[in-house]
Amino acid sequence: MCYTSAMTVNSLIDITGANATVQLKSTPGTKARHIYLTPIGGAVRWGNTSTGAGTGNSIPAGVQHVLRANEADVTDLVDLSTVYVYVPTGVTLTISYS
């Protein structure tokens, strides 16, 4: 993979809360340097496969959180299928990546 300074921001479909943990992408292959998560209407949690209502890293409502690949290695990317989010009922999570 060749590094380029050009950045494109892409969006995923919003996740509407259902008190469930879901992958950002169900199939591997979509990779990003930065993942932008913004919960609307309540807090969400993010992490790995064990993320749930009481586990994972919390993001407060209305605060955009940026997940970054290894900043010291410009070729490092995060596969979106390795990131899980728990979104409670009544909360919407917007997702973008670059």
C-alpha positions, -999 to 999 in steps of 0.1 A, spaced: 0 0 0 13 34 -9 8 63 15 -8 95 1 -15 128 18 -49 130 1 -77 121 25 -112 111 16 -139 110 43 -165 83 38 -197 76 58 -214 44 69 -251 42 75 -262 54 109 -267 28 136 -300 31 153 -299 18 189 -315 -15 198 -296 -23 230 -272 -44 209 -235 -47 201 -227 -46 164 -197 -44 142 -191 -12 122 -187 -34 91 -197 -71 90 -172 -80 63 -135 -75 66 -116 -53 41 -127 -17 47 -97 -1 64 -92 34 78 -66 57 95 -93 75 114 -128 64 125 -152 92 137 -180 81 160 -207 106 171 -236 94 193 -268 114 193 -294 111 220 -272 93 246 -239 76 252 -225 46 234 -196 22 240 -170 10 216 -143 -17 217 -139 -53 207 -162 -84 206 -168 -81 244 -182 -46 242 -216 -43 258 -238 -22 281 -213 -22 309 -180 -29 290 -160 -10 264 -150 27 262 -178 52 266 -185 81 243 -209 108 257 -238 120 237 -229 147 211 -192 142 215 -173 131 184 -147 105 192 -118 97 168 -103 62 168 -69 64 152 -45 39 137 -9 39 149 0 76 143 38 67 143 32 44 113 16 61 83 9 28 67 -10 14 96 -48 10 91 -77 -3 112 -102 -27 97 -137 -15 105 -149 -51 110 -127 -52 142 -145 -24 159 -177 -31 178 -202 -6 193 -230 -9 218 -258 15 210 -287 17 234 -323 21 223 -332 57 215 -296 65 205 -283 70 170 -246 66 161 -231 84 131 -200 69 116 -174 83 92 -139 72 84 -109 83 64 
